[in-house]
Amino acid sequence: MALHQARVSRARLDRMADRLNIGRDPASVRQRIEAMEHLLERAFTIPGIRRKIGLDVVLDIIPVVGGTAAAAMGGWLIWEARNLGMSRWHLVRMAGNVALDWLLGLIPFIGAIPDFFFRSNSRNLRIVKRWLDRHHPETGVIEGRVTDRREL
């Protein structure tokens, strides 16, 4: 199959999203990205030191495969950002964060240590939030819920 035939059209993606009943509006995307970042970076608390870790650190314990799975989930954040219409520069920065995290995670067992300090998904969430706040301010979050700024 030729490369141009393998591409999925925007209309086909829209039909698939309609069947899955997921919101494609910026507020829905923001909620999904925040939920994935929470799962990858802050889902669990280490007893005793009360340090939050996520699936990203846990997966790094499994050499190569775990880090690659975590990078794939980080890649999903980039895909969502792309669907928002973010610039190529933002997407490249986000991909660089995920790639650096993945490379550090390739070091067996020791690769989980840098994830305590370099949280690529949290960095990428900040990039997306800044972009959304500038281009879609109506998706702002107040007290844990998405609100329409016209309500304020």
GROMACS elastic network, one bead per residue, 0.5 to 0.9 nm:
[ bonds ]
;  ai    aj funct       b0    kb
    1     4     6  0.83790   500
    1     5     6  0.65022   500
    1     6     6  0.68656   500
    2     5     6  0.53261   500
    2     6     6  0.65756   500
    3     6     6  0.52015   500
    3     7     6  0.68390   500
    4     7     6  0.56550   500
    5     8     6  0.80724   500
    8    11     6  0.83389   500
    8    12     6  0.64827   500
    8    13     6  0.69431   500
    9    12     6  0.52373   500
    9    13     6  0.64427   500
    9    14     6  0.87154   500
   10    13     6  0.50661   500
   10    14     6  0.61526   500
   10    15     6  0.86908   500
   11    15     6  0.62613   500
   11    16     6  0.86905   500
   12    15     6  0.50756   500
   12    16     6  0.62382   500
   12    17     6  0.86362   500
   13    16     6  0.50631   500
   13    17     6  0.61450   500
   13    18     6  0.85855   500
   14    17     6  0.50927   500
   14    18     6  0.61735   500
   14    19     6  0.87494   500
   14    24     6  0.86358   500
   15    18     6  0.50667   500
   15    19     6  0.63821   500
   15    20     6  0.87767   500
   16    19     6  0.51812   500
   16    20     6  0.63339   500
   16    21     6  0.86488   500
   17    20     6  0.50335   500
   17    21     6  0.60572   500
   17    22     6  0.58799   500
   17    23     6  0.76918   500
   17    24     6  0.76612   500
   18    21     6  0.50099   500
   18    22     6  0.67609   500
   18    23     6  0.82813   500
   19    22     6  0.81407   500
   22    28     6  0.78402   500
   23    26     6  0.82932   500
   23    27     6  0.82307   500
   23    28     6  0.53044   500
   23    29     6  0.71216   500
   24    27     6  0.81838   500
   24    28     6  0.62705   500
   24    29     6  0.63313   500
   24    83     6  0.85338   500
   24    84     6  0.84694   500
   25    28     6  0.55098   500
   25    29     6  0.63707   500
   25    30     6  0.87223   500
   25    84     6  0.83049   500
   26    29     6  0.50353   500
   26    30     6  0.60157   500
   26    31     6  0.86707   500
   26    84     6  0.67583   500
   26   132     6  0.75397   500
   26   136     6  0.71006   500
   26   138     6  0.88896   500
   26   139     6  0.66959   500
   27    30     6  0.50466   500
   27    31     6  0.63584   500
   27    32     6  0.88129   500
   27   132     6  0.88796   500
   27   136     6  0.84727   500
   27   138     6  0.79218   500
   27   140     6  0.80487   500
   27   146     6  0.68886   500
   27   147     6  0.88177   500
   28    31     6  0.51546   500
   28    32     6  0.63323   500
   28    33     6  0.86772   500
   28   139     6  0.86228   500
   28   146     6  0.89192   500
   29    32     6  0.51323   500
   29    33     6  0.61137   500
   29    34     6  0.85386   500
   29    80     6  0.68907   500
   29    81     6  0.82943   500
   29    84     6  0.78850   500
   30    33     6  0.52026   500
   30    34     6  0.61054   500
   30    35     6  0.85697   500
   30    80     6  0.89920   500
   30   125     6  0.89385   500
   30   128     6  0.81115   500
   30   129     6  0.76400   500
   30   132     6  0.81090   500
   30   139     6  0.75736   500
   31    34     6  0.51822   500
   31    35     6  0.61493   500
   31    36     6  0.86947   500
   31   146     6  0.82293   500
   32    35     6  0.51174   500
   32    36     6  0.62169   500
   32    37     6  0.86113   500
   32    77     6  0.87958   500
   32    80     6  0.87761   500
   33    36     6  0.51780   500
   33    37     6  0.61212   500
   33    38     6  0.85616   500
   33    76     6  0.87974   500
   33    77     6  0.61381   500
   33    80     6  0.75649   500
   33    81     6  0.86989   500
   33   125     6  0.70431   500
   33   128     6  0.86323   500
   34    37     6  0.51275   500
   34    38     6  0.61428   500
   34    39     6  0.86928   500
   34   122     6  0.89539   500
   34   125     6  0.69476   500
   35    38     6  0.51110   500
   35    39     6  0.63006   500
   35    40     6  0.87225   500
   36    39     6  0.50598   500
   36    40     6  0.61327   500
   36    41     6  0.84871   500
   36    73     6  0.80368   500
   36    74     6  0.84723   500
   36    76     6  0.89695   500
   36    77     6  0.77333   500
   36   121     6  0.85423   500
   37    40     6  0.51080   500
   37    41     6  0.58183   500
   37    42     6  0.75692   500
   37    43     6  0.89285   500
   37    54     6  0.86370   500
   37    74     6  0.83291   500
   37    77     6  0.82929   500
   37   121     6  0.56772   500
   37   122     6  0.62284   500
   37   124     6  0.86877   500
   37   125     6  0.69533   500
   38    41     6  0.53666   500
   38    43     6  0.57516   500
   38    54     6  0.72596   500
   38   121     6  0.88063   500
   38   122     6  0.83493   500
   39    42     6  0.60407   500
   39    44     6  0.84011   500
   39    53     6  0.88575   500
   39    54     6  0.57103   500
   39    55     6  0.61560   500
   39    56     6  0.82930   500
   40    43     6  0.68269   500
   40    53     6  0.77810   500
   40    57     6  0.78860   500
   40    70     6  0.76538   500
   40    73     6  0.81639   500
   40    74     6  0.82532   500
   40   121     6  0.71795   500
   40   122     6  0.87952   500
   41    44     6  0.84404   500
   41    52     6  0.74156   500
   41    53     6  0.53827   500
   41    55     6  0.65198   500
   41    56     6  0.62922   500
   41    57     6  0.76732   500
   41   115     6  0.86572   500
   41   116     6  0.89044   500
   41   119     6  0.68234   500
   41   120     6  0.86755   500
   41   121     6  0.69713   500
   41   122     6  0.70222   500
   42    45     6  0.75132   500
   42    51     6  0.87611   500
   42    55     6  0.80606   500
   43    52     6  0.68851   500
   43    53     6  0.61506   500
   43    55     6  0.71204   500
   44    51     6  0.83431   500
   44    52     6  0.55882   500
   44    53     6  0.53230   500
   44    54     6  0.57841   500
   44    55     6  0.82184   500
   45    48     6  0.89473   500
   45    49     6  0.83138   500
   45    50     6  0.55734   500
   45    51     6  0.55002   500
   45    53     6  0.61133   500
   45    54     6  0.84147   500
   46    49     6  0.61078   500
   46    50     6  0.52654   500
   46    51     6  0.53168   500
   46    52     6  0.62664   500
   46    53     6  0.71985   500
   47    50     6  0.55263   500
   47    51     6  0.76923   500
   48    51     6  0.82997   500
   49    52     6  0.89446   500
   51   116     6  0.88483   500
   52   116     6  0.87068   500
   53    56     6  0.77624   500
   53    57     6  0.64167   500
   53    58     6  0.79259   500
   53   115     6  0.85508   500
   53   116     6  0.72660   500
   54    57     6  0.57602   500
   54    58     6  0.66365   500
   54    59     6  0.88176   500
   55    59     6  0.58704   500
   55    60     6  0.84416   500
   55    70     6  0.74465   500
   56    59     6  0.53546   500
   56    60     6  0.63540   500
   56    66     6  0.81480   500
   56    67     6  0.73477   500
   56    69     6  0.86132   500
   56    70     6  0.53824   500
   56    71     6  0.82652   500
   56    73     6  0.89674   500
   56   112     6  0.82579   500
   56   115     6  0.74103   500
   56   119     6  0.87960   500
   56   121     6  0.89948   500
   57    60     6  0.51571   500
   57    61     6  0.70939   500
   57    67     6  0.85533   500
   57    70     6  0.86018   500
   57   105     6  0.86955   500
   57   111     6  0.86529   500
   57   112     6  0.53534   500
   57   113     6  0.79231   500
   57   114     6  0.89158   500
   57   115     6  0.59561   500
   57   116     6  0.75127   500
   58    61     6  0.57264   500
   58    62     6  0.79579   500
   58    66     6  0.80575   500
   58   112     6  0.76121   500
   59    62     6  0.56891   500
   59    63     6  0.83150   500
   59    65     6  0.80612   500
   59    67     6  0.60014   500
   59    68     6  0.87084   500
   59    69     6  0.74735   500
   59    70     6  0.66104   500
   59   112     6  0.82949   500
   60    63     6  0.63937   500
   60    64     6  0.76589   500
   60    65     6  0.82055   500
   60    66     6  0.51467   500
   60    68     6  0.86468   500
   60    70     6  0.78525   500
   60   102     6  0.89630   500
   60   105     6  0.57364   500
   60   106     6  0.78596   500
   60   107     6  0.87829   500
   60   108     6  0.78350   500
   60   109     6  0.69647   500
   60   110     6  0.86582   500
   60   111     6  0.64345   500
   60   112     6  0.51702   500
   60   113     6  0.89882   500
   60   115     6  0.85443   500
   61    64     6  0.89311   500
   61    66     6  0.68604   500
   61    67     6  0.81844   500
   61   105     6  0.85812   500
   61   108     6  0.72024   500
   61   109     6  0.53097   500
   61   110     6  0.82983   500
   61   111     6  0.77705   500
   61   112     6  0.64286   500
   62    65     6  0.62223   500
   62    67     6  0.73058   500
   62   108     6  0.75811   500
   62   109     6  0.74939   500
   63    66     6  0.60349   500
   63    67     6  0.69356   500
   63    68     6  0.89856   500
   63   105     6  0.77934   500
   63   106     6  0.64493   500
   63   107     6  0.73227   500
   63   108     6  0.50747   500
   63   109     6  0.69190   500
   63   111     6  0.85811   500
   64    67     6  0.53596   500
   64    68     6  0.60315   500
   64    69     6  0.86193   500
   64   102     6  0.87430   500
   64   105     6  0.73347   500
   64   106     6  0.53464   500
   64   107     6  0.80149   500
   64   108     6  0.75133   500
   65    68     6  0.50937   500
   65    69     6  0.61425   500
   65    70     6  0.86624   500
   65   106     6  0.88114   500
   66    69     6  0.51182   500
   66    70     6  0.62456   500
   66    71     6  0.85838   500
   66   105     6  0.83694   500
   66   106     6  0.89465   500
   67    70     6  0.50649   500
   67    71     6  0.60788   500
   67    72     6  0.85713   500
   67   101     6  0.82585   500
   67   102     6  0.57181   500
   67   103     6  0.83284   500
   67   104     6  0.87472   500
   67   105     6  0.54262   500
   67   106     6  0.65534   500
   67   111     6  0.87403   500
   67   112     6  0.89699   500
   68    72     6  0.61460   500
   68    73     6  0.87204   500
   68   102     6  0.66056   500
   68   105     6  0.83997   500
   68   106     6  0.84529   500
   69    72     6  0.50392   500
   69    73     6  0.64266   500
   69    74     6  0.86778   500
   70    73     6  0.51492   500
   70    74     6  0.62376   500
   70    75     6  0.85513   500
   70    98     6  0.89073   500
   70   102     6  0.77782   500
   71    75     6  0.59993   500
   71    76     6  0.86503   500
   71    98     6  0.60321   500
   71    99     6  0.73634   500
   71   101     6  0.76297   500
   71   102     6  0.59034   500
   72    76     6  0.64231   500
   72    98     6  0.88273   500
   73    76     6  0.50617   500
   73    77     6  0.69485   500
   74    77     6  0.52899   500
   74    78     6  0.68180   500
   74    79     6  0.89405   500
   74    94     6  0.88913   500
   74    95     6  0.84795   500
   74    98     6  0.62203   500
   74   120     6  0.79996   500
   74   121     6  0.62653   500
   74   124     6  0.86608   500
   75    78     6  0.50053   500
   75    79     6  0.62485   500
   75    80     6  0.87063   500
   75    94     6  0.86710   500
   75    95     6  0.72924   500
   75    98     6  0.72288   500
   76    80     6  0.62368   500
   76    81     6  0.85847   500
   77    80     6  0.51547   500
   77    81     6  0.62423   500
   77    82     6  0.86533   500
   77    94     6  0.86991   500
   77   121     6  0.79101   500
   77   124     6  0.77796   500
   77   125     6  0.81310   500
   78    82     6  0.61176   500
   78    83     6  0.86393   500
   78    91     6  0.63487   500
   78    94     6  0.65857   500
   78    95     6  0.70161   500
   78   124     6  0.80429   500
   79    82     6  0.50003   500
   79    83     6  0.63007   500
   79    84     6  0.87602   500
   79    91     6  0.86467   500
   80    83     6  0.50679   500
   80    84     6  0.64267   500
   80    85     6  0.89997   500
   81    84     6  0.50683   500
   81    85     6  0.67446   500
   81    86     6  0.59178   500
   81    87     6  0.89492   500
   81    90     6  0.86663   500
   81    91     6  0.72766   500
   81   128     6  0.67318   500
   82    85     6  0.52483   500
   82    86     6  0.55226   500
   82    87     6  0.77260   500
   82    88     6  0.81956   500
   82    91     6  0.69418   500
   83    86     6  0.75170   500
   84   132     6  0.87699   500
   85    88     6  0.89185   500
   86    89     6  0.82560   500
   86    90     6  0.64697   500
   86    91     6  0.69853   500
   86   128     6  0.81976   500
   86   131     6  0.74469   500
   87    90     6  0.53935   500
   87    91     6  0.64823   500
   87    92     6  0.87781   500
   88    91     6  0.50164   500
   88    92     6  0.60718   500
   88    93     6  0.86053   500
   89    92     6  0.51513   500
   89    93     6  0.62662   500
   89    94     6  0.86590   500
   90    93     6  0.51605   500
   90    94     6  0.62161   500
   90    95     6  0.86171   500
   90   127     6  0.73060   500
   90   128     6  0.83527   500
   90   131     6  0.88727   500
   91    94     6  0.50508   500
   91    95     6  0.60697   500
   91    96     6  0.85202   500
   92    95     6  0.50005   500
   92    96     6  0.60623   500
   92    97     6  0.86628   500
   93    96     6  0.50440   500
   93    97     6  0.63764   500
   93    98     6  0.88596   500
   93   124     6  0.82149   500
   93   127     6  0.87910   500
   94    97     6  0.51372   500
   94    98     6  0.64432   500
   94    99     6  0.86311   500
   94   120     6  0.79393   500
   94   121     6  0.84104   500
   94   123     6  0.78836   500
   94   124     6  0.54827   500
   94   127     6  0.77876   500
   95    98     6  0.51262   500
   95    99     6  0.59823   500
   95   100     6  0.85335   500
   95   124     6  0.87321   500
   96    99     6  0.50031   500
   96   100     6  0.60569   500
   96   101     6  0.84997   500
   96   120     6  0.88800   500
   97   100     6  0.53126   500
   97   101     6  0.62475   500
   97   102     6  0.86224   500
   97   118     6  0.87917   500
   97   119     6  0.84607   500
   97   120     6  0.51215   500
   97   121     6  0.77649   500
   97   123     6  0.75439   500
   97   124     6  0.73653   500
   98   101     6  0.50900   500
   98   102     6  0.60587   500
   98   103     6  0.86041   500
   98   120     6  0.57028   500
   98   121     6  0.73051   500
   98   124     6  0.85035   500
   99   103     6  0.60870   500
   99   104     6  0.85775   500
   99   120     6  0.88403   500
  100   103     6  0.50929   500
  100   104     6  0.61770   500
  100   105     6  0.84779   500
  100   120     6  0.80786   500
  101   104     6  0.52170   500
  101   105     6  0.61049   500
  101   106     6  0.88334   500
  101   111     6  0.89087   500
  101   114     6  0.80139   500
  101   115     6  0.72053   500
  101   118     6  0.72188   500
  101   119     6  0.76858   500
  101   120     6  0.62844   500
  102   106     6  0.64032   500
  102   111     6  0.89097   500
  103   106     6  0.52870   500
  103   107     6  0.76601   500
  103   111     6  0.84531   500
  104   107     6  0.61117   500
  104   110     6  0.86781   500
  104   111     6  0.53546   500
  104   112     6  0.79152   500
  104   113     6  0.88707   500
  104   114     6  0.68778   500
  104   115     6  0.81914   500
  105   108     6  0.72151   500
  105   109     6  0.81834   500
  105   110     6  0.78091   500
  105   112     6  0.60397   500
  105   113     6  0.85648   500
  105   114     6  0.78666   500
  105   115     6  0.78813   500
  106   109     6  0.85989   500
  106   110     6  0.87725   500
  106   111     6  0.61000   500
  106   112     6  0.89979   500
  107   110     6  0.58163   500
  107   112     6  0.81846   500
  108   111     6  0.57841   500
  108   112     6  0.81698   500
  109   112     6  0.60824   500
  109   113     6  0.80994   500
  110   113     6  0.56957   500
  110   114     6  0.80118   500
  111   114     6  0.61981   500
  111   115     6  0.74497   500
  112   115     6  0.53955   500
  112   116     6  0.73303   500
  113   116     6  0.56892   500
  113   117     6  0.76358   500
  114   117     6  0.53786   500
  114   118     6  0.58023   500
  114   119     6  0.83654   500
  115   118     6  0.50708   500
  115   119     6  0.57634   500
  115   120     6  0.81632   500
  116   119     6  0.68954   500
  118   121     6  0.89742   500
  118   122     6  0.87940   500
  118   123     6  0.84916   500
  119   122     6  0.54418   500
  119   123     6  0.63644   500
  119   124     6  0.87564   500
  120   123     6  0.50608   500
  120   124     6  0.61373   500
  120   125     6  0.85822   500
  121   125     6  0.60318   500
  121   126     6  0.86094   500
  122   126     6  0.63061   500
  122   127     6  0.87527   500
  123   126     6  0.52068   500
  123   127     6  0.64723   500
  123   128     6  0.88838   500
  124   127     6  0.50223   500
  124   128     6  0.62922   500
  124   129     6  0.85961   500
  125   128     6  0.51045   500
  125   129     6  0.60299   500
  125   130     6  0.85454   500
  126   129     6  0.50659   500
  126   130     6  0.60890   500
  126   131     6  0.85413   500
  127   130     6  0.53357   500
  127   131     6  0.63050   500
  127   132     6  0.86814   500
  128   131     6  0.50870   500
  128   132     6  0.60355   500
  128   133     6  0.84901   500
  129   133     6  0.59164   500
  129   134     6  0.84743   500
  129   140     6  0.87708   500
  130   133     6  0.51275   500
  130   134     6  0.62705   500
  130   135     6  0.86712   500
  131   134     6  0.52138   500
  131   135     6  0.60549   500
  131   136     6  0.78573   500
  132   135     6  0.51347   500
  132   137     6  0.63655   500
  132   138     6  0.87334   500
  132   139     6  0.71972   500
  132   140     6  0.81795   500
  133   136     6  0.55541   500
  133   138     6  0.78325   500
  133   139     6  0.72509   500
  133   140     6  0.66624   500
  134   137     6  0.59998   500
  135   138     6  0.89090   500
  136   139     6  0.59823   500
  136   140     6  0.81110   500
  137   140     6  0.57308   500
  137   148     6  0.85790   500
  137   149     6  0.74228   500
  138   141     6  0.87720   500
  138   146     6  0.83436   500
  138   147     6  0.68770   500
  138   148     6  0.50548   500
  138   149     6  0.51742   500
  138   150     6  0.78060   500
  139   146     6  0.59686   500
  139   147     6  0.64218   500
  139   148     6  0.66381   500
  139   149     6  0.78801   500
  140   145     6  0.84829   500
  140   146     6  0.59879   500
  140   147     6  0.62856   500
  140   148     6  0.74916   500
  140   149     6  0.74589   500
  141   144     6  0.59854   500
  141   145     6  0.54046   500
  141   147     6  0.61246   500
  141   148     6  0.89335   500
  142   145     6  0.57121   500
  142   146     6  0.65449   500
  142   147     6  0.67828   500
  143   146     6  0.84456   500
  147   150     6  0.84291   500
  147   151     6  0.73285   500
  147   152     6  0.85738   500
  148   151     6  0.56128   500
  148   152     6  0.76183   500
  149   152     6  0.54436   500
